[in-house]
Every structure is written in structure tokens, then in C-alpha cells.
């Protein structure tokens, strides 16, 4: 089957979808569609719409072709996760099709026909499609398989999901290939990854504050642990200096200081304890297993943060891009099954990852620009109780340490809704480069232990807390009553009058805002076990760094051949040399690691970089 542009135009202009009068749709879906129809009817060519996470962006994308497209539609997703979601939303043959689920279309005899441009697609699939859905990698990076074969008028409308990526070379090539196509980009942030504005005319923006009031996204609270006193150790000499809270608030503007906060264990502990405190408050009296998502600086940092959660009796796992795909899938499945309390990620679980039980975002890294910060915060913005405004399960917390300077991004985040203000210049000039990760191909020595760290203590006696939106208490009961009636429940028959609801909401609201930090209980045995696992992981990281530095292939056998070591690979041999050196440093015989005390394990980890340097020198001698 081949569809001409006129066939497709007729479908998208005469199918009579129920949109403007459809009460099942959300306001941003109806209003976003209407704004786009007006814009392109007036001759516009490239538009941008900003829709907060959790407000129905995928649904809006399925609506946009109607009344706008005069030919075939191309929908571009930034990754495979979002690509699969969009294919399902368009596909009328599935029960989860957006058109079916929300009563947009009743007759599917003429389409829309959709082609998923994946690895199994071929050229014959394209001519019969009203809509082609693909991720940018498949479309633009398949050795010229698709773009060169298509005429430049093949698409009339291009819908770009997560439009802040559109500056990348792949997107630019696609837009250049179809110069007459209308383009509309949808995004949760008005800035690209390089902090420049998303290209196009801004035609619609749905305020986050309105989304909170409507119950589309969670009621978000920012919580920062604030120390009265912080003692820092500077450099290898062990020079210490005590800083007051006022000094911390001043020094945090400096990258070196906030990075030191991020990598210091006492500050990490304070964020861990506070995030657990928030999670337990959310879980109390709830049937939802609220979970924590944490953002770490590097793979090694993620492991250390994970270990801190495990020491406190929580089930936790880290996830990062260097893991095999099967391992990443297994960890995500554990998270979605509720087997994990905490997931610690390094630049993962971003756009398109939809797991509503993530309710606490623990920030352990000093973000330098707004876009990645918003993408991370977006993981906790999806509500657990749809259409139930003010429900305690629809709350979320962003937890960090004042020294990381996250409040600045929080303030910038809130400014997005103020359309009449120019966003602060720092957004455009800042950079967001994570620290170098252990295992880098660089030969520069990358230590696993921070050289600037909180050496002795921090005295914690307060939280700095701020809600994204201060909704007056007296407004909430009426919203709850309206939501109950919309579900066919009579509040009066259930004995829920306004006074009772005000008391209940106020009680739950207060419970969600603890005033002071509470240190979590750590069992000595649990701490020892978690630290032992962490020591093995960090030893492997240092061994990989050594192999890179001396030019050994991880799977090679050069060291084995010349060093007289019994092992399967040079990485295994290096790990073995590291473990022998660690045992010697601690003064323990090989094979007794299970009997080590926590003090001995900590001694080994504190000197792991120095031990690694000695092993590296030994290996250079062996292979010379």
C-alpha cells in the first residue's frame, strides 16, 4: 500500500478526532494542540512547546498531526525507551493506544498506519505509513540506510520529542534533509544540553505551578542539609580548617569546594540519612513503596553512595552506561518490581524513564547547568495517585547538601514559569562536566579518594526547606472533594467534610516536613560487610586504571607471560597483585579478608591510591 500526500492530508483533516471537547484529555494536551494548529495555520514553520514531565507529552504528540499535517509525519525520539512509548501511543492495534484509551478516535478503518523505523524495518514499510516513529540514532546513524533514499518532501511535519537535543549534528542533518517540513519540538526544559535556547518560536508553555495545582505532577519540596560547622582537610598534608555555615554558603560558589563536598563521606552520609528520612515519612501510612533515586559524580562515587545506603539496611544498586545491557535491564527490573529501596545512577534513567514510585531525588553531584538538573528532578515528578489532588502519595523531595549549591538551580527551575523574565545569564555560560571517572583511557592518575574532603566532622542541626509551590491549606479540601466526586464517590456519605479534610491534610503535610536531621542507625556488621564489598570493587577500579596507565589490555596476557602470575587475564593478574599489596599494607595474610575488622578495611581503602601506585611501579618493572 502506498499513501500519497493528499491521502494523508485528507486523513488528518477529516477524521474528526475528539480533542477540544474531550474531558479525558489534560489541559496541556488540549491547549498545546490548539496552540500548534493556530501557529501553523498562520504560516509558522518551527515551533517549541514546553510540557513538564508527567503532564502527558506523549499523548500530545499523537494529537499534533490532526489539523496540521498535510503529508506524512515523522516523530523523532531521543532514545529507545521513549521510542517504544511513542510507537505504543500511536498504534491502534494495541489496547494502550492513546487514541483508544482516551476516546480521541472511534473509527480506525483508515488508520492511522504507523511504521516503527527500527532495525527490522525496510524501505517497503515507509510508503504506507501516515506516521513514522524512530529514534535519532536509527534514522541518522545507520550508514546512510534511510535519509539518502528519501525525497526531500517525504515528510510534511516533523515532531521532535525532547527538543533540547535538537542542536546535535544528527538532528540538524535530519532537518536539513527535509527543508520544507514544518517542525515542532516538545521539551520539559527551554534549554538545550549546551544551555542555549531550544530553536523555534515558543508557542505554548504549561506552567509547572499549574501542573502541581491540577495534580498532574507531584508536590515538590527542596530539602538541603545545613551544617553549623564543617571541618575540611586540604591537600595531602592534612591541613584542616573549620568552616561555619555562612562560610560554606559563600565558598560553595567555587567549583573546587562543591566538588570536595560531593566526594566527602560525611557530607554523603548526611544526604543519605536525610533522603532515607524523607522516604520513610512518605512510606508511613502509605501502601506505596516510595523509592529513592540518587545522582552520583562517577562510577566509583556511585558505588560508595550505594554502600552507604546498604550499611543502613536498605537494598540499593548502582546503574551506569559501562554496565552490560543485560545487567542494566536486570537492575531496572529489580527497581520496577519494588525489590530496591534505592537506585544510584550516573547519567542514566533520564528521559523517558517512567517509574512513579521514585519519590525522593538525592543529589550527590554539583550540577553546573539547569538542563541535566531538570531531567534528574523529572524522575520524581510523576504522581502515584492520578486524579487525586493533594494526596500524600503525590509528594516528592529533592535532597542535597547546602555545600553543593543546588539551591541556585532550584531557584532557576522555579523561574522557568515566569515568562516575562529573562533567565539568568549563568544558564547560558555555565558548563556541566562531571569529574573524570576511574577507568578512563587517560594515563593521568585518577585517584579514587578525594584530596579535598571533610576530614573530621560536620555538625548538622537544621534543614533548609522550601516548597516549589505554597498551596494554601484551605484550597486543598475542595480539590480533594472534586476529585472524589469525579471518581463516583460521595464525600458526605463517607463522612469527609471540609473540616475533617483540613485536619487530615494538615497532619499529613506536617509529617512530610521534618524540621531537623536524624542520623540513621548503622549496624556495625552491616557496615563491615558493605565496606568489604566496596573494597573489592574499588580494588578492581584501581587495577583497571593501572592497566590503562602501563598499556596492558584488560583481556591480554602480557603481564601473565612476563610476570609469572597465575591468572586468566592481565586484569585478573593486576587485581591479584593489588590484593596481595593490600593484605601486606594491613599486615594480614592472604585469604583472611573475611576476618578483617572495619578499621582494617577502612585503612586499606584510605590508602588504596598509594597502594595502586606501588603496584603500578612493580608491573612496569615486570613487563619492561
C-alpha positions in Angstrom: 0.0 0.0 0.0 1.2 3.5 -0.9 -0.3 6.6 0.6 0.0 9.9 -1.3 0.4 13.2 0.5 -3.2 14.0 -0.4 -4.4 10.8 1.1 -2.5 11.5 4.3 -3.7 15.2 4.4 -7.3 14.0 4.0 -7.0 11.6 6.9 -5.5 14.2 9.3 -8.1 16.9 8.3 -11.3 14.9 8.0 -11.0 12.2 10.7 -12.8 14.4 13.3 -10.8 13.5 16.4 -12.4 14.4 19.7 -9.8 16.8 21.2 -11.1 20.3 22.3 -14.2 18.9 24.0 -12.6 15.7 25.3 -12.7 15.8 29.2 -10.5 12.7 29.3 -7.6 14.8 28.0 -5.5 17.0 30.2 -5.4 20.8 29.8 -1.8 20.9 28.3 -2.8 18.3 25.7 -5.9 20.2 24.5 -4.3 23.6 24.8 -0.9 22.5 23.3 -2.7 21.1 20.3 -4.8 24.2 19.8 -1.7 26.5 20.0 0.1 24.4 17.4 -2.9 24.4 15.0 -3.1 28.2 15.2 0.6 28.7 14.8 1.0 26.6 11.6 -2.3 28.0 10.2 -0.8 31.4 10.4 2.3 30.3 8.4 4.6 29.4 11.2 7.4 26.9 10.3 9.2 25.9 13.5 7.6 25.9 17.0 8.6 24.9 20.5 6.2 23.8 23.3 7.3 23.2 26.9 5.4 20.5 28.8 6.5 19.4 32.3 7.4 15.8 32.9 4.3 13.8 33.8 1.8 16.1 32.0 1.0 13.9 29.0 3.6 14.8 26.4 3.4 11.5 24.6 -0.4 11.9 24.3 0.0 15.5 22.9 2.4 14.2 20.3 -0.2 11.8 19.0 -2.7 14.7 18.7 -0.4 17.1 16.9 -0.8 15.7 13.3 -4.6 16.4 13.3 -5.4 19.8 11.7 -1.7 20.4 10.9 -0.1 17.7 8.8 -0.7 17.9 5.0 1.5 14.9 4.4 3.5 12.2 6.2 4.6 12.8 9.8 8.0 12.0 11.2 8.3 11.6 15.0 11.8 11.6 16.4 12.6 10.2 19.9 16.0 10.8 21.5 16.3 7.2 22.8 14.9 3.7 22.5 12.8 4.0 25.7 10.8 7.0 24.5 10.7 5.5 21.0 8.8 2.4 22.3 6.4 4.6 24.3 5.5 6.6 21.3 5.1 3.6 19.0 2.6 2.2 21.5 0.8 5.5 21.9 0.2 5.7 18.1 -0.5 2.0 17.4 -4.3 1.5 17.2 -3.8 -2.3 17.2 -2.8 -2.2 20.9 -5.0 -1.7 23.9 -2.7 1.0 25.2 -3.1 3.1 22.1 -3.6 6.7 23.2 -6.4 7.3 20.7 -8.4 4.3 22.1 -7.6 4.9 25.8 -8.8 8.5 25.8 -11.6 8.4 23.2 -9.9 10.5 20.6 -10.9 8.3 17.7 -13.6 5.8 17.2 -13.0 4.6 13.7 -9.6 3.1 12.8 -10.5 1.6 9.4 -8.4 4.1 7.6 -5.6 4.4 10.1 -3.5 6.0 11.2 -1.0 3.5 10.0 2.3 3.6 11.7 5.8 2.4 10.8 8.4 1.9 13.5 11.7 2.6 11.9 13.8 0.0 13.8 16.4 -2.5 12.8 13.8 -4.8 11.3 12.1 -2.2 9.1 12.7 -2.0 5.4 12.0 0.5 2.6 8.6 -1.0 1.7 7.3 -0.1 5.2 7.6 3.6 4.6 5.2 4.5 1.7 2.1 3.1 3.5 2.6 5.0 6.8 0.8 8.1 8.0 3.3 8.3 10.8 6.9 7.1 11.0 8.4 6.8 14.5 12.1 6.4 15.1 14.9 7.3 17.4 17.5 9.7 16.2 20.3 7.0 16.2 18.4 4.7 13.9 17.4 7.5 11.5 20.6 9.3 11.1 23.4 6.9 12.0 22.7 3.7 10.1 25.4 4.2 7.4 23.0 6.2 5.2 20.4 3.5 5.2 17.4 5.8 5.4 18.0 9.6 4.8 19.7 9.4 1.4 16.9 7.2 0.0 14.0 9.6 0.9 12.9 12.6 -1.3 13.2 15.9 0.5 9.3 16.3 0.5 8.7 12.8 2.1 7.7 14.4 5.4 5.4 17.4 5.9 5.6 17.5 9.7 8.4 16.6 12.0 7.7 16.2 15.7 10.8 16.3 17.8 10.4 14.9 21.3 12.8 16.2 23.9 13.6 19.2 21.7 16.6 20.3 23.9 18.7 17.7 21.9 18.0 19.4 18.6 21.3 21.1 18.3 23.1 17.8 17.9 24.5 17.1 14.5 22.1 14.2 13.9 19.1 16.4 14.3 20.5 19.2 12.2 21.1 16.7 9.4 17.5 15.5 9.5 16.0 19.0 9.5 18.3 19.9 6.6 17.2 16.9 4.6 13.5 17.9 4.7 13.8 21.7 4.4 10.1 22.4 3.7 8.8 20.3 6.6 7.1 22.0 9.5 8.9 21.3 12.8 7.6 21.3 16.3 9.8 20.5 19.3 8.5 19.4 22.7 10.6 19.6 25.8 10.4 19.9 29.6 13.2 22.4 29.7 13.5 25.5 27.4 17.3 25.0 27.1 19.4 22.6 25.1 22.1 20.5 26.6 24.6 23.2 25.7 22.5 25.8 27.6 21.3 27.6 24.5 17.6 28.1 24.0 15.7 25.4 22.0 15.4 26.5 18.4 11.9 27.6 17.3 9.2 30.0 18.2 7.9 29.4 21.7 4.1 29.0 21.2 3.0 27.2 24.3 4.3 26.6 27.8 2.4 24.8 30.5 3.4 26.2 34.0 4.8 23.7 36.5 2.9 25.5 39.2 -0.4 24.9 37.4 0.5 21.3 36.8 1.1 20.9 40.6 -2.3 22.6 41.4 -4.0 20.3 38.9 -2.5 17.2 40.4 -0.7 16.3 37.2 2.7 16.2 38.8 4.0 15.8 42.4 4.1 18.5 45.1 7.9 19.0 45.2 9.9 20.1 48.2 13.6 21.0 48.1 15.5 20.0 51.3 19.1 20.8 52.0 21.1 19.6 54.9 22.8 22.6 56.5 25.8 22.1 58.8 26.5 24.6 61.6 30.2 23.6 61.4 32.2 21.8 58.7 35.9 20.8 59.1 37.7 20.4 55.8 41.1 18.7 55.1 43.1 20.4 52.4 45.6 18.5 50.3 47.9 15.6 51.1 49.5 17.4 54.1 46.3 17.0 56.2 45.9 20.7 56.9 42.4 21.3 58.3 40.2 24.3 58.6 36.8 24.7 60.3 34.1 26.5 58.3 30.9 28.0 59.6 27.6 27.7 57.7 28.0 31.2 56.5 31.4 30.4 55.1 30.1 27.2 53.4 27.3 29.2 51.8 30.0 31.6 50.4 32.5 29.0 49.3 30.1 26.7 47.6 30.1 29.0 44.6 33.6 27.7 43.9 33.8 24.5 41.8 36.6 23.0 43.8 34.7 23.4 47.1 31.4 22.0 45.9 33.3 19.1 44.3 35.0 18.4 47.6 31.6 18.4 49.3 30.3 15.9 46.7 33.2 13.4 47.2 33.5 13.6 51.0 31.9 10.8 53.0 30.5 12.8 55.9 28.6 15.0 53.5 27.4 12.0 51.5 26.3 10.4 54.8 24.2 13.5 55.6 22.4 13.3 52.2 21.9 9.6 52.6 20.4 9.9 56.1 18.2 12.8 55.1 16.9 11.1 51.9 16.1 8.0 54.0 14.2 10.2 56.5 12.1 11.7 53.7 11.4 8.2 52.1 10.3 6.8 55.5 8.0 9.8 56.0 6.4 9.2 52.6 6.0 5.5 53.3 4.4 5.9 56.7 0.7 5.2 56.4 1.0 4.6 52.6 0.5 1.4 50.5 3.1 2.8 48.0 6.7 1.7 48.3 8.3 5.1 47.7 11.8 4.8 46.5 15.0 6.9 46.2 16.9 7.8 43.0 20.4 9.3 43.6 22.7 11.1 41.2 26.4 10.5 41.7 29.5 12.1 40.2 31.2 8.9 38.8 31.0 5.2 38.8 33.3 4.9 41.9 31.2 7.6 43.7 28.0 5.7 42.9 29.4 2.6 44.5 30.4 4.5 47.6 26.9 6.1 47.8 25.3 2.7 47.3 27.4 1.2 50.1 26.2 3.9 52.5 22.6 3.0 51.8 23.4 -0.7 52.2 25.1 0.0 55.6 21.8 1.4 56.8 19.9 -1.7 55.9 18.4 -0.6 52.5 18.5 -2.6 49.3 20.4 -0.5 46.8 22.1 -0.8 43.4 24.0 1.4 41.1 23.5 1.7 37.3 25.7 3.3 34.7 26.4 3.1 31.0 29.5 0.9 31.3 27.5 -2.0 32.6 26.5 -4.7 30.1 22.9 -4.1 28.8 21.7 -7.3 30.4 22.9 -6.1 33.8 21.2 -2.7 33.4 18.0 -4.4 32.4 18.2 -6.7 35.4 18.7 -3.7 37.8 15.8 -1.8 36.2 13.6 -4.8 36.6 14.5 -5.1 40.3 13.7 -1.4 40.8 10.3 -1.7 39.0 9.4 -4.9 40.9 10.0 -3.0 44.2 13.0 -5.1 45.2 15.2 -2.0 45.6 14.8 0.9 48.0 17.5 3.0 46.2 18.9 3.3 42.7 22.1 5.2 42.3 22.7 6.4 38.8 25.5 8.0 36.8 23.9 9.8 33.8 21.3 7.1 33.4 17.5 6.7 33.9 16.9 10.0 32.3 14.4 11.0 29.6 11.5 8.6 29.1 12.2 6.6 32.3 8.8 6.4 33.9 8.7 4.8 37.4 6.2 6.6 39.6 7.4 5.1 42.9 10.6 7.2 42.7 9.7 10.0 45.1 13.0 11.2 46.6 15.7 12.6 44.4 19.0 12.6 46.3 21.6 14.9 44.7 25.2 14.0 45.4 26.8 15.8 42.5 27.2 19.5 41.9 25.2 20.2 38.8 26.5 23.2 36.9 23.6 23.8 34.5 19.9 23.6 34.6 19.0 21.2 31.8 20.5 18.0 33.4 19.2 19.1 36.8 15.7 19.3 35.5 16.0 15.9 33.7 17.0 14.4 37.0 14.3 16.1 39.1 11.8 14.9 36.5 12.3 11.3 37.7 10.3 12.2 40.9 7.6 14.4 39.3 5.2 11.6 38.3 2.2 11.1 40.6 1.4 7.8 42.2 -2.3 8.7 42.6 -3.7 10.2 39.3 -6.7 12.5 39.6 -6.3 12.7 43.4 -5.1 16.3 44.1 -3.3 16.8 47.4 -2.9 13.1 48.1 0.1 12.4 50.4 1.5 9.8 47.9 1.8 12.6 45.3 4.6 14.3 47.2 8.3 14.4 46.2 11.5 15.6 47.8 14.8 16.8 46.4 17.5 16.2 49.0 21.0 17.6 48.9 23.7 19.4 50.9 24.0 23.2 51.0 27.6 22.9 50.0 26.7 21.6 46.6 25.0 24.8 45.7 21.9 23.1 44.3 19.5 25.9 45.6 20.7 28.1 42.8 19.4 25.6 40.2 16.2 25.1 42.3 15.6 28.9 42.1 16.3 28.8 38.4 14.0 25.9 38.0 11.2 27.9 39.6 11.9 30.9 37.3 11.0 28.9 34.2 7.3 29.6 34.8 7.9 33.4 34.7 7.5 34.0 31.0 8.2 37.7 31.3 11.7 37.4 32.8 15.0 36.8 31.1 16.5 33.7 32.6 19.8 34.3 34.5 22.9 34.6 32.4 24.6 31.8 34.3 22.4 29.2 32.5 24.0 30.2 29.2 27.6 30.5 30.3 27.9 27.5 32.7 29.3 24.1 31.9 28.4 20.8 33.3 31.4 18.5 33.1 31.4 15.6 35.6 34.7 14.7 37.2 36.9 12.2 35.4 35.9 8.6 36.1 38.0 5.8 37.3 38.9 3.6 34.4 39.4 6.4 32.0 41.7 5.7 29.0 43.8 8.7 30.1 47.2 7.8 31.6 46.7 10.6 34.1 46.4 9.1 37.6 42.8 9.5 38.7 42.6 8.9 42.5 39.6 7.0 43.9 39.9 9.0 47.2 39.2 12.8 47.3 42.1 15.0 48.2 39.7 17.7 49.4 37.4 16.2 51.9 35.5 16.7 55.2 38.1 15.0 57.4 36.7 15.2 60.9 33.1 16.1 61.3 30.1 18.3 60.4 27.6 19.4 63.0 24.1 19.1 61.5 21.2 20.7 63.3 18.8 22.0 60.6 17.2 21.5 57.2 16.8 24.4 54.7 13.3 23.5 53.3 11.3 25.2 50.5 8.2 24.0 48.6 8.1 24.6 44.9 4.5 25.9 45.3 2.9 27.1 48.6 -0.6 25.9 48.1 -2.9 27.4 50.8 -4.3 24.7 53.0 -7.9 25.9 52.6 -7.7 25.3 48.9 -6.9 21.6 49.1 -10.2 20.2 50.6 -12.3 21.4 47.7 -9.9 19.9 45.3 -10.0 16.6 47.1 -13.8 16.7 47.2 -14.0 17.4 43.5 -11.5 14.6 42.7 -13.6 12.1 44.8 -16.8 13.1 43.1 -15.1 12.7 39.7 -14.4 9.0 40.8 -18.1 8.5 41.7 -17.5 8.8 45.5 -19.8 10.9 47.7 -17.6 12.6 50.3 -20.6 13.4 52.5 -21.7 9.8 52.6 -18.1 8.9 53.7 -18.2 11.4 56.5 -15.5 13.6 54.9 -16.5 17.3 55.4 -14.1 20.2 54.8 -13.0 20.5 58.5 -12.1 16.8 58.7 -10.2 17.0 55.4 -8.3 20.1 56.5 -7.2 18.3 59.7 -6.2 15.2 57.8 -4.3 17.1 55.1 -2.6 19.4 57.6 -1.5 16.4 59.7 0.0 14.6 56.7 1.5 17.8 55.3 3.3 18.4 58.6 4.6 14.8 58.8 6.2 15.2 55.4 8.3 18.2 56.5 10.7 17.1 59.3 12.4 20.0 61.0 15.7 18.5 61.9 18.1 15.8 60.5 18.0 12.4 62.2 21.1 10.1 61.9 20.1 6.7 60.6 21.1 3.6 62.6 24.1 1.7 61.2 24.7 -1.8 62.5 28.5 -2.4 62.7 28.2 -5.8 61.0 26.2 -4.4 58.1 28.8 -1.6 57.7 31.7 -4.1 57.7 30.0 -6.3 55.0 29.2 -3.3 52.8 32.7 -1.9 53.1 34.2 -5.2 52.2 32.2 -5.4 49.0 33.2 -1.8 48.2 36.9 -2.5 48.8 36.7 -5.3 46.2 35.0 -3.0 43.7 37.4 -0.2 44.2 40.4 -2.5 44.0 39.2 -3.6 40.6 38.8 0.1 39.6 42.3 0.9 40.6 43.5 -2.3 38.7 41.8 -1.1 35.5 43.5 2.3 35.9 46.8 0.6 36.3 46.3 -1.5 33.2 45.5 1.7 31.2 48.5 3.5 32.6 51.0 0.8 31.7 49.5 -0.1 28.4 48.0 -3.6 29.3 44.9 -4.9 27.6 42.4 -6.0 30.2 41.9 -9.3 28.4 45.5 -9.7 27.4 48.2 -11.9 28.8 51.4 -9.9 28.6 51.8 -9.5 32.3 50.9 -13.2 32.9 53.7 -14.2 30.4 56.4 -11.9 31.8 55.4 -11.6 35.4 55.0 -15.3 36.2 51.5 -14.8 37.7 48.8 -17.4 37.5 45.7 -15.8 36.2 43.4 -15.8 33.1 43.9 -12.2 32.0 46.2 -9.3 32.8 43.3 -7.6 34.6 42.9 -10.6 36.8 46.7 -10.6 37.4 46.7 -6.9 38.3 43.8 -7.4 40.7 45.7 -10.3 42.3 48.8 -8.1 42.8 46.6 -5.4 44.2 45.0 -7.8 46.7 48.4 -9.1 47.9 49.7 -5.5 48.3 46.5 -4.6 50.3 47.0 -7.6 52.6 50.6 -6.6 53.1 49.7 -3.0 53.9 47.2 -4.1 56.5 49.5 -6.8 57.8 47.1 -9.6 57.2 47.8 -13.0 55.5 46.3 -13.6 52.1 42.9 -15.3 52.3 41.8 -13.8 55.6 39.7 -10.9 54.2 36.5 -12.3 55.8 38.1 -11.9 59.2 39.1 -8.3 58.8 37.7 -5.6 61.1 36.0 -2.5 59.8 39.1 -0.5 60.9 41.3 -2.7 58.7 39.0 -2.4 55.7 38.9 1.4 56.1 42.7 1.5 56.4 43.0 -0.3 53.1 40.5 2.0 51.3 42.1 5.1 52.7 45.5 4.2 51.1 44.2 2.4 48.0 45.6 5.0 45.6 49.1 4.8 47.2 49.0 1.0 47.1 48.0 1.2 43.5 50.9 3.4 42.7 53.3 0.8 44.2 51.6 -2.0 42.2 51.9 0.1 39.0 55.6 0.6 39.6 56.0 -3.2 40.2 54.2 -4.1 37.0 56.2 -1.7 34.9 59.3 -3.5 36.2 57.8 -6.9 35.4 56.9 -6.1 31.8 59.9 -3.9 30.9 
